[in-house]
Amino acid sequence: MTLSDTDILQWPLPAGEHGTPPPLYATLRRERPVCPLRMPSGQTTWLLTRHDDITGVLTDPRFSRDLVYPGAPRLIGEDFNSVPGGIFNLDPPRHTRVRQILNPLFNRRAAERYSTAIAAHAEDLLTAMAAGSNPADLVSAYTAPLALRVSCGLLRIPADRRQALHGCFREQTSQNADRTDVSAATEQIGALAAEIVADKWSAPDPTEPIGALIAARQAEEITSDELHGTVSYLLVTGIEPLVSSASTGIVTLLRHPEELQCVLEDPRLWPAVVEEVLRFHHNGYLSNPRVALEDTEIRGVPIRAGESVVTPMIAATWDPDHYKHPHRFNIHRRTDGSRTFGAGPHFCLGASLARAYLRIAFEALFTRFPRLILAIDADELPWDEDNLFTRPLVLPVAW
């Protein structure tokens, strides 16, 4: 496909096979790496597809994540980008102040502390799966409930309370929903966050994320908006990204039996598997917008103050200038999956936890079921490409 200089693309773009990025990204990277893209909201943004441009924007203070003003860019409607005070919607120094409270609870040492609980939940679910029907849907039997248990355990909230609004979380991160439904879902998640804060207010535990935020608010270190907005953010991002990366990673391993056999023979390779899954898939095909605070340009294309850019990390991790043969799933790469977590101040808070989670989830599954296979042809798997977090809707497996 050849693009003209006047083409404005329309989101969503046709996806690649098996959860891989839109093939058009490769064309854009070569021919038009800064391209206008019209979102379902009707607004137009600039789509970047080269690694260096994406990293440049993420680390440039002239591009802001504060999107809570009237008329700010939206993918569809008033999603979690519209929530005031959420850590994802703050720029330094406010972002730095809130993040410093949460960093000790999400760093590598904290991830190691959570590992025992992750492994216990994994073994419990796999034992139940082994005793159940064969074939089974791995999403409903393993990847979805594991993420729910781990996230709710980390935040110390009842799983049934979070699960009651499951549809709202899916609606808020949809890429094809009605904007009214997106706004309603955001309001309901905000109400749940307020209820959870109220429940914990009288005796916050600073050793868990919500308790630490409440204690910081009581000490007047953060504002009420920063408390409630960041709790909403933790509720939204704590489950679906893990379901997506675990489910998609398992499909990819089953589609690459030679790579899977290597790690089964040498379990020391599991961390490398995680890095390649993160590089190969990320969680979706797009990113949330950033807004230019002043006139600038990228590759000679003028970006005016107030205009937005989107920086899909899977476009960065498939850039052949940085990853040799990016379309090949290769657990022996010398590169890693770090860029999938972003760059700059908003480098993913949960990166260490996600890596530990995936390593444990993959290793536990394939240790228990080393002969696991797909129960249907990989080409027949139904994919959820409507959601911000791309994954198979179901994952039938047999053993």
C-alpha positions as CSV (number, residue, x, y, z in Angstrom):
1,M,0.0,0.0,0.0
2,T,1.3,3.5,-0.9
3,L,0.1,6.5,1.1
4,S,-0.4,10.0,-0.3
5,D,0.6,13.1,1.7
6,T,-3.0,14.0,2.2
7,D,-4.3,10.6,3.4
8,I,-6.0,10.7,6.9
9,L,-6.3,7.2,8.3
10,Q,-9.3,6.0,10.3
11,W,-9.0,4.0,13.5
12,P,-9.2,1.1,13.9
13,L,-6.7,-0.1,11.4
14,P,-6.9,-3.8,10.1
15,A,-5.0,-5.9,12.6
16,G,-2.3,-8.5,11.9
17,E,-2.7,-12.2,12.5
18,H,-2.7,-13.8,16.0
19,G,-2.6,-10.6,17.9
20,T,0.2,-9.0,16.0
21,P,0.2,-5.3,15.0
22,P,-1.6,-3.8,12.0
23,P,0.6,-4.6,8.9
24,L,0.0,-1.0,7.8
25,Y,2.4,0.1,10.6
26,A,5.3,-1.2,8.5
27,T,4.2,0.8,5.5
28,L,3.8,3.9,7.6
29,R,7.2,3.5,9.2
30,R,8.7,3.5,5.7
31,E,6.6,6.0,3.9
32,R,4.8,8.3,6.4
33,P,6.1,7.8,10.0
34,V,4.1,10.9,11.2
35,C,0.6,10.4,9.8
36,P,-2.8,11.9,10.7
37,L,-5.2,9.4,12.2
38,R,-8.9,10.1,12.9
39,M,-10.2,8.5,16.1
40,P,-13.7,7.2,16.7
41,S,-14.3,10.4,18.7
42,G,-14.0,12.3,15.4
43,Q,-10.8,14.0,16.5
44,T,-7.6,13.7,14.5
45,T,-4.3,12.9,16.1
46,W,-0.8,12.3,14.8
47,L,0.2,8.6,14.7
48,L,3.9,7.8,15.1
49,T,5.4,4.4,14.1
50,R,9.2,4.7,14.5
51,H,10.9,3.7,17.7
52,D,13.0,6.9,18.0
53,D,10.1,9.2,17.4
54,I,7.9,7.4,19.9
55,T,10.7,7.4,22.6
56,G,11.4,11.1,21.8
57,V,7.8,12.1,22.5
58,L,7.6,10.0,25.7
59,T,10.7,11.7,27.1
60,D,9.9,15.2,25.9
61,P,8.3,17.6,28.5
62,R,6.8,19.5,25.7
63,F,4.2,16.7,25.3
64,S,1.7,16.4,28.2
65,R,-0.4,13.6,29.6
66,D,-2.7,16.1,31.3
67,L,-5.9,15.5,29.3
68,V,-8.5,16.6,31.8
69,Y,-9.5,19.9,30.2
70,P,-12.6,20.6,28.1
71,G,-12.0,19.5,24.5
72,A,-9.0,17.4,25.3
73,P,-8.3,14.6,22.8
74,R,-10.2,11.4,23.3
75,L,-10.1,8.0,21.6
76,I,-13.9,7.7,21.9
77,G,-15.3,9.6,24.9
78,E,-14.6,10.4,28.5
79,D,-12.4,7.4,29.4
80,F,-9.8,7.2,32.1
81,N,-7.8,9.9,30.4
82,S,-10.5,12.3,31.6
83,V,-10.2,11.4,35.4
84,P,-8.7,14.3,37.3
85,G,-5.7,13.5,39.5
86,G,-5.0,10.0,38.2
87,I,-1.3,9.3,38.1
88,F,-1.6,8.5,34.4
89,N,-3.0,12.0,33.7
90,L,-0.4,14.0,35.6
91,D,2.8,15.7,34.5
92,P,5.8,16.3,36.7
93,P,6.1,17.6,39.4
94,R,2.6,16.4,40.4
95,H,3.2,13.0,38.7
96,T,6.5,12.6,40.5
97,R,5.0,13.3,43.9
98,V,2.2,10.7,43.5
99,R,4.5,8.1,41.9
100,Q,7.0,8.4,44.8
101,I,4.3,7.1,47.1
102,L,3.6,4.0,45.0
103,N,7.1,3.2,43.7
104,P,8.1,1.1,46.8
105,L,5.0,-1.0,46.4
106,F,5.7,-1.8,42.7
107,N,9.5,-2.0,42.4
108,R,11.5,-5.2,41.8
109,R,11.8,-6.0,45.5
110,A,8.0,-5.6,45.9
111,A,7.5,-7.9,42.9
112,E,9.6,-10.5,44.6
113,R,7.4,-10.3,47.7
114,Y,4.3,-10.8,45.7
115,S,5.7,-13.8,43.8
116,T,4.8,-16.3,46.4
117,A,1.1,-15.3,46.3
118,I,1.1,-15.3,42.5
119,A,2.6,-18.8,42.4
120,A,0.0,-20.1,45.0
121,H,-2.9,-18.7,43.0
122,A,-1.5,-20.2,39.8
123,E,-1.2,-23.6,41.4
124,D,-4.7,-23.5,42.8
125,L,-6.2,-22.6,39.5
126,L,-4.2,-25.2,37.6
127,T,-5.2,-27.9,40.1
128,A,-8.8,-27.1,39.5
129,M,-8.3,-27.0,35.7
130,A,-6.6,-30.5,35.8
131,A,-9.6,-31.9,37.6
132,G,-12.1,-30.3,35.2
133,S,-13.0,-30.8,31.6
134,N,-10.4,-31.4,28.9
135,P,-10.4,-29.4,26.6
136,A,-10.8,-26.2,28.6
137,D,-10.9,-22.5,27.9
138,L,-7.7,-21.2,29.4
139,V,-8.9,-17.6,29.6
140,S,-11.9,-18.4,31.9
141,A,-10.0,-21.2,33.7
142,Y,-6.7,-19.6,34.3
143,T,-5.5,-16.3,32.8
144,A,-8.6,-14.2,33.7
145,P,-9.1,-15.5,37.3
146,L,-5.4,-15.4,38.0
147,A,-5.2,-11.7,37.1
148,L,-8.3,-11.0,39.2
149,R,-7.0,-12.7,42.2
150,V,-3.5,-11.2,42.0
151,S,-4.8,-7.6,41.4
152,C,-7.4,-7.8,44.2
153,G,-4.9,-9.3,46.5
154,L,-2.4,-6.6,45.8
155,L,-5.0,-3.8,46.3
156,R,-6.6,-5.7,49.2
157,I,-10.1,-5.4,47.9
158,P,-12.7,-8.2,47.6
159,A,-12.6,-9.9,44.1
160,D,-16.4,-10.0,43.9
161,R,-16.6,-6.2,44.4
162,R,-14.2,-5.6,41.5
163,Q,-15.8,-8.3,39.3
164,A,-19.2,-6.8,39.8
165,L,-18.1,-3.9,37.5
166,H,-16.3,-6.1,35.0
167,G,-18.4,-4.8,32.2
168,C,-17.6,-1.2,33.0
169,F,-13.9,-1.8,32.8
170,R,-14.3,-3.5,29.4
171,E,-16.6,-0.6,28.2
172,Q,-14.1,2.0,29.4
173,T,-11.3,0.5,27.4
174,S,-13.3,-0.3,24.3
175,Q,-12.4,1.2,21.0
176,N,-15.8,0.9,19.4
177,A,-18.3,1.6,22.3
178,D,-20.7,4.4,22.3
179,R,-19.2,7.5,23.9
180,T,-22.1,7.8,26.3
181,D,-21.5,4.3,27.5
182,V,-17.8,5.0,27.9
183,S,-18.6,8.1,30.1
184,A,-21.1,6.1,32.2
185,A,-18.5,3.4,32.8
186,T,-15.9,5.9,33.9
187,E,-18.4,7.4,36.4
188,Q,-19.2,3.9,37.8
189,I,-15.5,3.1,38.2
190,G,-15.0,6.4,40.0
191,A,-17.8,5.6,42.3
192,L,-16.3,2.2,43.1
193,A,-12.9,3.9,43.8
194,A,-14.6,6.4,46.2
195,E,-16.4,3.5,48.0
196,I,-13.1,1.6,48.5
197,V,-11.3,4.7,49.7
198,A,-14.1,5.4,52.2
199,D,-13.9,1.8,53.5
200,K,-10.2,2.0,54.1
201,W,-10.1,5.6,55.3
202,S,-10.2,5.1,59.1
203,A,-7.4,2.6,59.2
204,P,-5.2,2.8,56.0
205,D,-2.4,0.3,55.7
206,P,0.6,2.0,54.1
207,T,2.0,-1.4,53.0
208,E,-0.6,-1.7,50.2
209,P,-1.1,0.8,47.4
210,I,-4.6,2.2,48.3
211,G,-3.7,2.5,51.9
212,A,-0.4,4.3,51.1
213,L,-2.3,6.8,48.9
214,I,-4.9,7.4,51.7
215,A,-2.1,7.9,54.3
216,A,-0.5,10.4,51.9
217,R,-3.8,12.3,51.5
218,Q,-4.3,12.4,55.3
219,A,-0.8,13.8,55.6
220,E,-1.8,16.4,52.9
221,E,1.0,15.1,50.6
222,I,-1.5,14.6,47.7
223,T,-4.9,16.1,46.8
224,S,-8.2,14.4,47.0
225,D,-8.3,14.3,43.2
226,E,-4.9,12.6,43.1
227,L,-6.1,10.0,45.7
228,H,-9.4,9.1,44.0
229,G,-8.1,9.4,40.4
230,T,-5.1,7.2,41.0
231,V,-7.2,4.5,42.8
232,S,-9.5,4.5,39.7
233,Y,-6.4,4.1,37.5
234,L,-5.2,1.2,39.6
235,L,-8.6,-0.5,39.3
236,V,-8.6,-0.1,35.5
237,T,-5.1,-1.2,34.8
238,G,-4.6,-4.0,37.3
239,I,-6.4,-6.9,35.5
240,E,-7.0,-6.6,31.7
241,P,-3.4,-5.9,30.8
242,L,-2.3,-9.1,32.6
243,V,-5.1,-11.2,31.0
244,S,-4.1,-9.8,27.6
245,S,-0.3,-10.4,27.9
246,A,-0.6,-13.8,29.6
247,S,-3.3,-15.1,27.1
248,T,-1.5,-13.8,24.0
249,G,1.8,-15.0,25.2
250,I,0.5,-18.5,25.7
251,V,-1.0,-18.6,22.2
252,T,2.3,-17.4,20.8
253,L,4.3,-20.1,22.7
254,L,1.9,-22.8,21.5
255,R,2.3,-21.5,17.9
256,H,6.1,-21.7,18.2
257,P,6.8,-25.2,19.5
258,E,10.5,-25.0,18.9
259,E,10.8,-22.0,21.2
260,L,8.6,-23.6,23.8
261,Q,10.7,-26.8,23.7
262,C,13.8,-24.7,24.4
263,V,12.5,-23.3,27.5
264,L,11.0,-26.6,28.7
265,E,14.5,-28.0,28.4
266,D,16.1,-25.0,30.1
267,P,13.7,-23.2,32.5
268,R,16.4,-20.5,33.0
269,L,15.0,-19.1,29.7
270,W,11.6,-18.1,31.2
271,P,12.7,-14.5,31.8
272,A,13.8,-14.3,28.2
273,V,10.4,-15.7,27.1
274,V,8.7,-12.9,29.0
275,E,10.8,-10.2,27.4
276,E,10.1,-11.5,23.9
277,V,6.3,-11.9,24.6
278,L,6.3,-8.3,25.8
279,R,8.2,-7.1,22.7
280,F,6.2,-9.2,20.3
281,H,2.7,-8.2,21.6
282,H,2.6,-5.4,24.1
283,N,-1.1,-5.1,25.1
284,G,-2.7,-3.4,22.2
285,Y,-2.2,-1.6,18.9
286,L,-2.6,2.0,20.0
287,S,-1.7,4.3,22.9
288,N,-3.3,7.0,24.9
289,P,-2.7,10.5,23.5
290,R,-0.2,13.2,24.5
291,V,-0.7,16.9,23.7
292,A,1.9,19.3,22.4
293,L,2.3,22.2,24.8
294,E,4.0,24.3,22.2
295,D,4.7,24.3,18.5
296,T,7.2,21.7,17.5
297,E,7.9,19.3,14.6
298,I,8.7,15.6,14.2
299,R,10.6,14.6,11.0
300,G,9.7,17.9,9.5
301,V,6.0,17.6,10.2
302,P,4.7,20.6,12.2
303,I,2.9,19.7,15.4
304,R,1.0,22.7,16.7
305,A,0.4,23.5,20.3
306,G,-2.8,21.7,21.4
307,E,-2.5,18.9,18.8
308,S,-2.1,15.4,20.0
309,V,0.1,12.4,19.1
310,V,-0.4,8.7,19.7
311,T,2.7,6.5,20.3
312,P,1.9,2.8,20.0
313,M,4.6,0.8,21.8
314,I,4.1,-2.2,19.5
315,A,5.1,0.0,16.6
316,A,8.3,0.8,18.5
317,T,9.1,-2.8,19.4
318,W,8.5,-3.9,15.8
319,D,10.9,-1.3,14.3
320,P,13.5,-3.2,12.3
321,D,16.0,-0.5,12.9
322,H,16.1,-1.6,16.6
323,Y,14.9,-5.3,16.5
324,K,16.2,-7.6,13.8
325,H,13.4,-9.4,12.0
326,P,10.8,-8.1,14.4
327,H,8.0,-10.3,12.9
328,R,9.9,-13.4,14.2
329,F,9.2,-14.6,17.8
330,N,12.7,-15.3,19.1
331,I,13.4,-15.9,22.8
332,H,17.1,-15.8,22.1
333,R,17.2,-12.1,21.2
334,R,19.8,-9.8,22.8
335,T,17.2,-7.1,23.0
336,D,14.5,-7.1,25.6
337,G,10.9,-5.9,26.0
338,S,11.6,-2.8,28.1
339,R,10.3,-0.4,25.5
340,T,6.8,-2.0,25.7
341,F,6.5,-0.3,29.1
342,G,7.1,3.1,27.6
343,A,9.8,5.6,28.5
344,G,10.3,8.8,30.5
345,P,8.4,9.8,33.6
346,H,5.4,7.5,32.7
347,F,7.5,4.3,32.3
348,C,5.0,1.7,33.5
349,L,4.7,1.6,37.3
350,G,3.9,-2.1,37.2
351,A,6.7,-3.2,34.9
352,S,8.6,-5.3,37.5
353,L,5.3,-6.9,38.8
354,A,4.2,-7.7,35.2
355,R,7.5,-9.4,34.4
356,A,7.3,-11.5,37.6
357,Y,3.6,-12.3,37.0
358,L,4.1,-13.5,33.5
359,R,7.2,-15.6,34.3
360,I,5.3,-17.4,37.1
361,A,2.1,-17.8,35.1
362,F,3.9,-19.2,32.1
363,E,6.3,-21.5,34.0
364,A,3.5,-22.8,36.3
365,L,1.2,-23.6,33.4
366,F,3.8,-25.4,31.2
367,T,5.4,-27.2,34.1
368,R,2.0,-28.7,35.0
369,F,1.0,-29.3,31.4
370,P,4.2,-29.7,29.3
371,R,2.2,-31.2,26.4
372,L,-0.5,-28.5,26.3
373,I,-1.8,-27.9,22.8
374,L,-4.4,-25.6,21.2
375,A,-7.7,-27.5,20.9
376,I,-8.6,-25.6,17.7
377,D,-6.5,-24.3,14.8
378,A,-4.7,-21.0,15.7
379,D,-6.3,-19.3,12.7
380,E,-9.8,-20.1,14.2
381,L,-9.2,-18.3,17.5
382,P,-11.5,-15.3,18.0
383,W,-9.6,-12.2,18.9
384,D,-10.9,-9.2,20.9
385,E,-9.5,-6.4,18.8
386,D,-12.2,-4.0,20.0
387,N,-10.5,-3.4,23.3
388,L,-7.5,-1.4,24.1
389,F,-5.9,-4.6,25.5
390,T,-5.8,-7.1,22.6
391,R,-6.2,-10.8,23.4
392,P,-8.0,-14.0,22.4
393,L,-11.6,-13.9,23.5
394,V,-11.3,-17.7,24.4
395,L,-8.4,-20.0,24.4
396,P,-9.4,-23.6,24.0
397,V,-6.6,-26.0,25.0
398,A,-6.1,-29.7,25.6
399,W,-3.5,-31.8,27.4
